């Protein structure tokens, strides 16, 4: 069956896409800034959560593990649905921001940050948690016997020892945020030149029969994904070499 162009959205898409075969690079720019901001957010929040969860009793740690990892296994559209329930203009947080700051939290470019942060957080959290669990605590105890403050021990002893795993988690989180589609399409939608990302652009181009541009964006995404995987492999190789030297 021929993919149709119906409704106002389709008219808008067609008028935007059918200008020619040249690529509009806004989706790449928007995807990169959303991925970069969300990566920074999940980097610090994931490390913070992993550091404290590791130190909790087994039962509480297990419950928090399930809660913090849930976005990794939930369908992205379900994550997007929950975000709309929280951030939509007719719902608690969204209504408060709209009434107090006159800021809309959905259907804007930065709405993608919320979606990308939620779906990529579990990758950073799980990777950082694994790195902290493999850390030799005798190093921290030695620092404490020398009178070193916990902040110094964390940043100058624990983090350098776990840096390979943490960096790998950050790279994977960035890649996941860059390729996010389901939750982003629900909370940010697709508005050319405003909220479009690589993933939403590929779908909309395919839906409007513009397979040439869709294929070009697919190749861009493949190139970025291959670069990310190469970076992760290099980090894992360095980690393996370091343990081999020890």
Phi and psi in degrees as GROMACS dihedral restraints (atoms count N, CA, C in turn):
[ dihedral_restraints ]
;  ai    aj    ak    al  type     phi  dphi    fc
    3     4     5     6     1   -70.6    20    10
    4     5     6     7     1   133.2    20    10
    6     7     8     9     1   -72.1    20    10
    7     8     9    10     1   120.3    20    10
    9    10    11    12     1   -88.0    20    10
   10    11    12    13     1   166.5    20    10
   12    13    14    15     1  -119.8    20    10
   13    14    15    16     1    98.4    20    10
   15    16    17    18     1  -127.2    20    10
   16    17    18    19     1   150.3    20    10
   18    19    20    21     1    83.9    20    10
   19    20    21    22     1   171.0    20    10
   21    22    23    24     1   -62.6    20    10
   22    23    24    25     1   -40.2    20    10
   24    25    26    27     1   -61.2    20    10
   25    26    27    28     1   -42.9    20    10
   27    28    29    30     1   -65.2    20    10
   28    29    30    31     1   -39.8    20    10
   30    31    32    33     1   -60.9    20    10
   31    32    33    34     1   -44.1    20    10
   33    34    35    36     1   -62.7    20    10
   34    35    36    37     1   -43.7    20    10
   36    37    38    39     1   -63.7    20    10
   37    38    39    40     1   -43.6    20    10
   39    40    41    42     1   -65.0    20    10
   40    41    42    43     1   -42.0    20    10
   42    43    44    45     1   -65.8    20    10
   43    44    45    46     1   -29.6    20    10
   45    46    47    48     1   -82.2    20    10
   46    47    48    49     1   -42.9    20    10
   48    49    50    51     1   -77.0    20    10
   49    50    51    52     1   -35.1    20    10
   51    52    53    54     1   -83.1    20    10
   52    53    54    55     1    15.6    20    10
   54    55    56    57     1   -67.9    20    10
   55    56    57    58     1   -24.9    20    10
   57    58    59    60     1   165.5    20    10
   58    59    60    61     1  -170.8    20    10
   60    61    62    63     1   -98.9    20    10
   61    62    63    64     1    -0.2    20    10
   63    64    65    66     1   -74.7    20    10
   64    65    66    67     1   144.9    20    10
   66    67    68    69     1   -83.0    20    10
   67    68    69    70     1   137.8    20    10
   69    70    71    72     1   -92.6    20    10
   70    71    72    73     1   118.9    20    10
   72    73    74    75     1   -83.4    20    10
   73    74    75    76     1     4.8    20    10
   75    76    77    78     1   -59.2    20    10
   76    77    78    79     1   -43.7    20    10
   78    79    80    81     1   -56.4    20    10
   79    80    81    82     1   -37.3    20    10
   81    82    83    84     1   -66.8    20    10
   82    83    84    85     1   -46.7    20    10
   84    85    86    87     1   -59.6    20    10
   85    86    87    88     1   -45.6    20    10
   87    88    89    90     1   -66.3    20    10
   88    89    90    91     1   -41.4    20    10
   90    91    92    93     1   -63.0    20    10
   91    92    93    94     1   -41.3    20    10
   93    94    95    96     1   -66.8    20    10
   94    95    96    97     1   -41.6    20    10
   96    97    98    99     1   -71.9    20    10
   97    98    99   100     1   -35.6    20    10
   99   100   101   102     1   -63.9    20    10
  100   101   102   103     1   -45.3    20    10
  102   103   104   105     1   -64.6    20    10
  103   104   105   106     1   -39.6    20    10
  105   106   107   108     1   -66.1    20    10
  106   107   108   109     1   -47.1    20    10
  108   109   110   111     1   -65.9    20    10
  109   110   111   112     1   -44.8    20    10
  111   112   113   114     1   -65.8    20    10
  112   113   114   115     1   -33.4    20    10
  114   115   116   117     1   -64.7    20    10
  115   116   117   118     1   -40.6    20    10
  117   118   119   120     1   -63.0    20    10
  118   119   120   121     1   -42.5    20    10
  120   121   122   123     1   -62.8    20    10
  121   122   123   124     1   -50.3    20    10
  123   124   125   126     1   -74.2    20    10
  124   125   126   127     1   -22.6    20    10
  126   127   128   129     1   -61.2    20    10
  127   128   129   130     1   -52.5    20    10
  129   130   131   132     1   -76.2    20    10
  130   131   132   133     1   -41.3    20    10
  132   133   134   135     1   -68.1    20    10
  133   134   135   136     1   -36.5    20    10
  135   136   137   138     1   -67.9    20    10
  136   137   138   139     1   -41.6    20    10
  138   139   140   141     1   -64.2    20    10
  139   140   141   142     1   -44.7    20    10
  141   142   143   144     1   -60.0    20    10
  142   143   144   145     1   -48.2    20    10
  144   145   146   147     1   -64.4    20    10
  145   146   147   148     1   -44.3    20    10
  147   148   149   150     1   -63.7    20    10
  148   149   150   151     1   -41.2    20    10
  150   151   152   153     1   -61.8    20    10
  151   152   153   154     1   -42.9    20    10
  153   154   155   156     1   -84.2    20    10
  154   155   156   157     1   -31.2    20    10
  156   157   158   159     1   -67.7    20    10
  157   158   159   160     1   -37.8    20    10
  159   160   161   162     1   -59.0    20    10
  160   161   162   163     1   -30.9    20    10
  162   163   164   165     1   -88.3    20    10
  163   164   165   166     1    -2.1    20    10
  165   166   167   168     1   -85.5    20    10
  166   167   168   169     1   162.1    20    10
  168   169   170   171     1   -60.2    20    10
  169   170   171   172     1   156.7    20    10
  171   172   173   174     1   -56.2    20    10
  172   173   174   175     1   -45.5    20    10
  174   175   176   177     1   -63.5    20    10
  175   176   177   178     1   -48.0    20    10
  177   178   179   180     1   -66.2    20    10
  178   179   180   181     1   -40.0    20    10
  180   181   182   183     1   -61.6    20    10
  181   182   183   184     1   -40.4    20    10
  183   184   185   186     1   -64.0    20    10
  184   185   186   187     1   -41.0    20    10
  186   187   188   189     1   -67.1    20    10
  187   188   189   190     1   -43.2    20    10
  189   190   191   192     1   -68.4    20    10
  190   191   192   193     1   -33.9    20    10
  192   193   194   195     1   -58.7    20    10
  193   194   195   196     1   -45.6    20    10
  195   196   197   198     1   -62.3    20    10
  196   197   198   199     1   -46.0    20    10
  198   199   200   201     1   -64.5    20    10
  199   200   201   202     1   -45.1    20    10
  201   202   203   204     1   -76.5    20    10
  202   203   204   205     1   -22.1    20    10
  204   205   206   207     1   -96.4    20    10
  205   206   207   208     1    -9.0    20    10
  207   208   209   210     1   -54.2    20    10
  208   209   210   211     1   -42.3    20    10
  210   211   212   213     1   -60.1    20    10
  211   212   213   214     1   -19.4    20    10
  213   214   215   216     1   -72.0    20    10
  214   215   216   217     1   -29.8    20    10
  216   217   218   219     1  -106.3    20    10
  217   218   219   220     1   -16.6    20    10
  219   220   221   222     1   -72.6    20    10
  220   221   222   223     1   146.2    20    10
  222   223   224   225     1   -58.7    20    10
  223   224   225   226     1   137.6    20    10
  225   226   227   228     1   -55.7    20    10
  226   227   228   229     1   -32.2    20    10
  228   229   230   231     1   -67.2    20    10
  229   230   231   232     1   -31.6    20    10
  231   232   233   234     1   -68.1    20    10
  232   233   234   235     1   -41.3    20    10
  234   235   236   237     1   -59.9    20    10
  235   236   237   238     1   -43.8    20    10
  237   238   239   240     1   -61.8    20    10
  238   239   240   241     1   -38.4    20    10
  240   241   242   243     1   -61.9    20    10
  241   242   243   244     1   -45.9    20    10
  243   244   245   246     1   -63.4    20    10
  244   245   246   247     1   -37.1    20    10
  246   247   248   249     1   -65.2    20    10
  247   248   249   250     1   -38.8    20    10
  249   250   251   252     1   -64.3    20    10
  250   251   252   253     1   -38.3    20    10
  252   253   254   255     1   -62.7    20    10
  253   254   255   256     1   -28.5    20    10
  255   256   257   258     1   -91.0    20    10
  256   257   258   259     1   -42.7    20    10
  258   259   260   261     1  -104.3    20    10
  259   260   261   262     1    -8.0    20    10
  261   262   263   264     1   -62.0    20    10
  262   263   264   265     1   152.5    20    10
  264   265   266   267     1   -62.0    20    10
  265   266   267   268     1   -20.4    20    10
  267   268   269   270     1   -99.6    20    10
  268   269   270   271     1    13.2    20    10
  270   271   272   273     1  -124.9    20    10
  271   272   273   274     1   167.8    20    10
  273   274   275   276     1   -48.0    20    10
  274   275   276   277     1   -64.1    20    10
  276   277   278   279     1   -69.1    20    10
  277   278   279   280     1   -44.7    20    10
  279   280   281   282     1   -60.9    20    10
  280   281   282   283     1   -42.8    20    10
  282   283   284   285     1   -64.9    20    10
  283   284   285   286     1   -38.2    20    10
  285   286   287   288     1   -65.9    20    10
  286   287   288   289     1   -44.9    20    10
  288   289   290   291     1   -63.6    20    10
  289   290   291   292     1   -36.9    20    10
  291   292   293   294     1   -68.6    20    10
  292   293   294   295     1   -40.9    20    10
  294   295   296   297     1   -76.8    20    10
  295   296   297   298     1   -34.0    20    10
  297   298   299   300     1   -90.1    20    10
  298   299   300   301     1   -46.2    20    10
  300   301   302   303     1  -110.2    20    10
  301   302   303   304     1    -5.3    20    10
  303   304   305   306     1    56.1    20    10
  304   305   306   307     1    38.2    20    10
  306   307   308   309     1  -112.0    20    10
  307   308   309   310     1   126.8    20    10
  309   310   311   312     1   -91.2    20    10
  310   311   312   313     1   129.2    20    10
  312   313   314   315     1   -96.4    20    10
  313   314   315   316     1    -5.1    20    10
  315   316   317   318     1  -122.4    20    10
  316   317   318   319     1   157.5    20    10
  318   319   320   321     1    58.5    20    10
  319   320   321   322     1    37.3    20    10
  321   322   323   324     1  -131.0    20    10
  322   323   324   325     1   167.1    20    10
  324   325   326   327     1   -64.2    20    10
  325   326   327   328     1   -36.5    20    10
  327   328   329   330     1   -76.5    20    10
  328   329   330   331     1    -9.0    20    10
  330   331   332   333     1   -60.5    20    10
  331   332   333   334     1   -31.7    20    10
  333   334   335   336     1   -62.8    20    10
  334   335   336   337     1   -26.4    20    10
  336   337   338   339     1   -64.9    20    10
  337   338   339   340     1   -41.7    20    10
  339   340   341   342     1   -61.1    20    10
  340   341   342   343     1   -46.8    20    10
  342   343   344   345     1   -64.8    20    10
  343   344   345   346     1   -47.1    20    10
  345   346   347   348     1   -64.9    20    10
  346   347   348   349     1   -37.2    20    10
  348   349   350   351     1   -65.5    20    10
  349   350   351   352     1   -43.2    20    10
  351   352   353   354     1   -66.4    20    10
  352   353   354   355     1   -44.7    20    10
  354   355   356   357     1   -77.1    20    10
  355   356   357   358     1   -24.1    20    10
  357   358   359   360     1   -94.7    20    10
  358   359   360   361     1   -15.2    20    10
  360   361   362   363     1   -56.5    20    10
  361   362   363   364     1   -45.8    20    10
  363   364   365   366     1   -57.3    20    10
  364   365   366   367     1   -34.5    20    10
  366   367   368   369     1   -64.2    20    10
  367   368   369   370     1   -44.6    20    10
  369   370   371   372     1   -67.2    20    10
  370   371   372   373     1   -43.1    20    10
  372   373   374   375     1   -62.6    20    10
  373   374   375   376     1   -49.1    20    10
  375   376   377   378     1   -66.0    20    10
  376   377   378   379     1   -39.8    20    10
  378   379   380   381     1   -68.2    20    10
  379   380   381   382     1   -44.0    20    10
  381   382   383   384     1   -65.6    20    10
  382   383   384   385     1   -38.3    20    10
  384   385   386   387     1   -62.9    20    10
  385   386   387   388     1   -42.8    20    10
  387   388   389   390     1   -62.3    20    10
  388   389   390   391     1   -38.1    20    10
  390   391   392   393     1   -66.7    20    10
  391   392   393   394     1   -41.7    20    10
  393   394   395   396     1   -68.6    20    10
  394   395   396   397     1   -35.3    20    10
  396   397   398   399     1   -68.4    20    10
  397   398   399   400     1   -28.1    20    10
  399   400   401   402     1   -87.6    20    10
  400   401   402   403     1    -2.2    20    10
  402   403   404   405     1   -72.1    20    10
  403   404   405   406     1   137.6    20    10
  405   406   407   408     1   -78.5    20    10
  406   407   408   409     1   105.9    20    10
  408   409   410   411     1   -66.5    20    10
  409   410   411   412     1   -16.7    20    10
  411   412   413   414     1   -63.8    20    10
  412   413   414   415     1   -26.4    20    10
  414   415   416   417     1   -66.2    20    10
  415   416   417   418     1   -41.3    20    10
  417   418   419   420     1   -68.4    20    10
  418   419   420   421     1   -40.0    20    10
  420   421   422   423     1   -64.2    20    10
  421   422   423   424     1   -37.4    20    10
  423   424   425   426     1   -63.6    20    10
  424   425   426   427     1   -41.4    20    10
  426   427   428   429     1   -63.6    20    10
  427   428   429   430     1   -37.3    20    10
  429   430   431   432     1   -67.7    20    10
  430   431   432   433     1   -37.9    20    10
  432   433   434   435     1   -65.9    20    10
  433   434   435   436     1   -23.8    20    10
  435   436   437   438     1   -86.0    20    10
  436   437   438   439     1    -0.4    20    10
  438   439   440   441     1    84.3    20    10
  439   440   441   442     1    16.0    20    10
  441   442   443   444     1   -76.3    20    10
  442   443   444   445     1   138.8    20    10
  444   445   446   447     1   -68.8    20    10
  445   446   447   448     1   155.4    20    10
  447   448   449   450     1   -61.0    20    10
  448   449   450   451     1   -34.4    20    10
  450   451   452   453     1   -63.5    20    10
  451   452   453   454     1   -42.5    20    10
  453   454   455   456     1   -64.5    20    10
  454   455   456   457     1   -43.7    20    10
  456   457   458   459     1   -61.6    20    10
  457   458   459   460     1   -40.3    20    10
  459   460   461   462     1   -66.2    20    10
  460   461   462   463     1   -50.2    20    10
  462   463   464   465     1   -81.9    20    10
  463   464   465   466     1   -29.0    20    10
  465   466   467   468     1  -105.1    20    10
  466   467   468   469     1   -13.4    20    10
  468   469   470   471     1  -121.0    20    10
  469   470   471   472     1   -56.6    20    10
  471   472   473   474     1   -68.0    20    10
  472   473   474   475     1   -50.0    20    10
  474   475   476   477     1   -63.7    20    10
  475   476   477   478     1   -44.6    20    10
  477   478   479   480     1   -60.6    20    10
  478   479   480   481     1   -35.7    20    10
  480   481   482   483     1   -69.7    20    10
  481   482   483   484     1   -27.3    20    10
  483   484   485   486     1  -105.1    20    10
  484   485   486   487     1     9.5    20    10
  486   487   488   489     1   -63.9    20    10
  487   488   489   490     1   -34.1    20    10
  489   490   491   492     1   -64.7    20    10
  490   491   492   493     1   -46.0    20    10
  492   493   494   495     1   -66.0    20    10
  493   494   495   496     1   -39.8    20    10
  495   496   497   498     1   -67.9    20    10
  496   497   498   499     1   -41.1    20    10
  498   499   500   501     1   -64.5    20    10
  499   500   501   502     1   -39.4    20    10
  501   502   503   504     1   -62.1    20    10
  502   503   504   505     1   -40.4    20    10
  504   505   506   507     1   -63.8    20    10
  505   506   507   508     1   -39.2    20    10
  507   508   509   510     1   -65.3    20    10
  508   509   510   511     1   -41.3    20    10
  510   511   512   513     1   -65.6    20    10
  511   512   513   514     1   -43.6    20    10
  513   514   515   516     1   -64.8    20    10
  514   515   516   517     1   -38.4    20    10
  516   517   518   519     1   -64.4    20    10
  517   518   519   520     1   -40.9    20    10
  519   520   521   522     1   -61.9    20    10
  520   521   522   523     1   -44.1    20    10
  522   523   524   525     1   -64.4    20    10
  523   524   525   526     1   -41.1    20    10
  525   526   527   528     1   -64.8    20    10
  526   527   528   529     1   -41.5    20    10
  528   529   530   531     1   -66.3    20    10
  529   530   531   532     1   -37.1    20    10
  531   532   533   534     1   -66.4    20    10
  532   533   534   535     1   -33.6    20    10
  534   535   536   537     1   -97.8    20    10
  535   536   537   538     1     6.0    20    10
  537   538   539   540     1   -63.2    20    10
  538   539   540   541     1   134.1    20    10
  540   541   542   543     1  -128.0    20    10
  541   542   543   544     1   -54.3    20    10
  543   544   545   546     1   -57.5    20    10
  544   545   546   547     1   -57.9    20    10
  546   547   548   549     1   -66.7    20    10
  547   548   549   550     1   -36.2    20    10
  549   550   551   552     1   -64.5    20    10
  550   551   552   553     1   -42.4    20    10
  552   553   554   555     1   -64.4    20    10
  553   554   555   556     1   -28.8    20    10
  555   556   557   558     1   -80.7    20    10
  556   557   558   559     1   -40.4    20    10
  558   559   560   561     1   -95.0    20    10
  559   560   561   562     1   -24.9    20    10
  561   562   563   564     1  -111.8    20    10
  562   563   564   565     1   -22.0    20    10
  564   565   566   567     1    68.7    20    10
  565   566   567   568     1  -160.7    20    10
  567   568   569   570     1  -135.4    20    10
  568   569   570   571     1   105.2    20    10
  570   571   572   573     1  -124.4    20    10
  571   572   573   574     1   110.4    20    10
  573   574   575   576     1   -54.3    20    10
  574   575   576   577     1   131.2    20    10
  576   577   578   579     1    79.7    20    10
  577   578   579   580     1    -0.2    20    10
  579   580   581   582     1  -131.4    20    10
  580   581   582   583     1   -53.4    20    10
  582   583   584   585     1  -122.2    20    10
  583   584   585   586     1     0.0    20    10
  585   586   587   588     1   -64.1    20    10
  586   587   588   589     1   135.8    20    10
  588   589   590   591     1  -119.9    20    10
  589   590   591   592     1   175.5    20    10
  591   592   593   594     1   -60.2    20    10
  592   593   594   595     1   -46.4    20    10
  594   595   596   597     1   -64.9    20    10
  595   596   597   598     1   -46.7    20    10
  597   598   599   600     1   -68.3    20    10
  598   599   600   601     1   -31.9    20    10
  600   601   602   603     1   -67.6    20    10
  601   602   603   604     1   -41.5    20    10
  603   604   605   606     1   -59.4    20    10
  604   605   606   607     1   -44.8    20    10
  606   607   608   609     1   -64.8    20    10
  607   608   609   610     1   -44.9    20    10
  609   610   611   612     1   -68.6    20    10
  610   611   612   613     1   -35.9    20    10
  612   613   614   615     1   -65.3    20    10
  613   614   615   616     1   -42.7    20    10
  615   616   617   618     1   -63.0    20    10
  616   617   618   619     1   -42.1    20    10
  618   619   620   621     1   -64.4    20    10
  619   620   621   622     1   -28.0    20    10
  621   622   623   624     1  -102.1    20    10
  622   623   624   625     1    20.1    20    10
  624   625   626   627     1    67.0    20    10
  625   626   627   628     1    19.3    20    10
  627   628   629   630     1   -95.8    20    10
  628   629   630   631     1    71.2    20    10
  630   631   632   633     1   -69.7    20    10
  631   632   633   634     1   -28.5    20    10
  633   634   635   636     1   -63.0    20    10
  634   635   636   637     1   -50.3    20    10
  636   637   638   639     1   -68.1    20    10
  637   638   639   640     1   -36.8    20    10
  639   640   641   642     1   -59.3    20    10
  640   641   642   643     1   -43.3    20    10
  642   643   644   645     1   -64.0    20    10
  643   644   645   646     1   -39.0    20    10
  645   646   647   648     1   -61.9    20    10
  646   647   648   649     1   -42.4    20    10
  648   649   650   651     1   -69.2    20    10
  649   650   651   652     1   -33.7    20    10
  651   652   653   654     1   -61.4    20    10
  652   653   654   655     1   -42.4    20    10
  654   655   656   657     1   -65.7    20    10
  655   656   657   658     1   -37.6    20    10
  657   658   659   660     1   -61.5    20    10
  658   659   660   661     1   -44.9    20    10
  660   661   662   663     1   -64.8    20    10
  661   662   663   664     1   -39.6    20    10
  663   664   665   666     1   -62.5    20    10
  664   665   666   667     1   -41.6    20    10
  666   667   668   669     1   -63.0    20    10
  667   668   669   670     1   -43.4    20    10
  669   670   671   672     1   -65.7    20    10
  670   671   672   673     1   -44.1    20    10
  672   673   674   675     1   -62.5    20    10
  673   674   675   676     1   -41.5    20    10
  675   676   677   678     1   -63.5    20    10
  676   677   678   679     1   -39.2    20    10
  678   679   680   681     1   -63.8    20    10
  679   680   681   682     1   -42.1    20    10
  681   682   683   684     1   -64.0    20    10
  682   683   684   685     1   -45.5    20    10
  684   685   686   687     1   -63.1    20    10
  685   686   687   688     1   -36.8    20    10
  687   688   689   690     1   -63.3    20    10
  688   689   690   691     1   -41.2    20    10
  690   691   692   693     1   -63.9    20    10
  691   692   693   694     1   -41.5    20    10
  693   694   695   696     1   -64.1    20    10
  694   695   696   697     1   -42.5    20    10
  696   697   698   699     1   -62.9    20    10
  697   698   699   700     1   -38.6    20    10
  699   700   701   702     1   -65.3    20    10
  700   701   702   703     1   -39.8    20    10
  702   703   704   705     1   -65.1    20    10
  703   704   705   706     1   -42.8    20    10
  705   706   707   708     1   -65.6    20    10
  706   707   708   709     1   -36.1    20    10
  708   709   710   711     1   -65.4    20    10
  709   710   711   712     1   -41.4    20    10
  711   712   713   714     1   -64.0    20    10
  712   713   714   715     1   -39.3    20    10
  714   715   716   717     1   -64.1    20    10
  715   716   717   718     1   -42.8    20    10
  717   718   719   720     1   -64.0    20    10
  718   719   720   721     1   -42.0    20    10
  720   721   722   723     1   -64.7    20    10
  721   722   723   724     1   -37.3    20    10
  723   724   725   726     1   -65.1    20    10
  724   725   726   727     1   -42.9    20    10
  726   727   728   729     1   -68.8    20    10
  727   728   729   730     1   -31.1    20    10
  729   730   731   732     1   -67.0    20    10
  730   731   732   733     1   -37.0    20    10
  732   733   734   735     1   -65.9    20    10
  733   734   735   736     1   -38.9    20    10
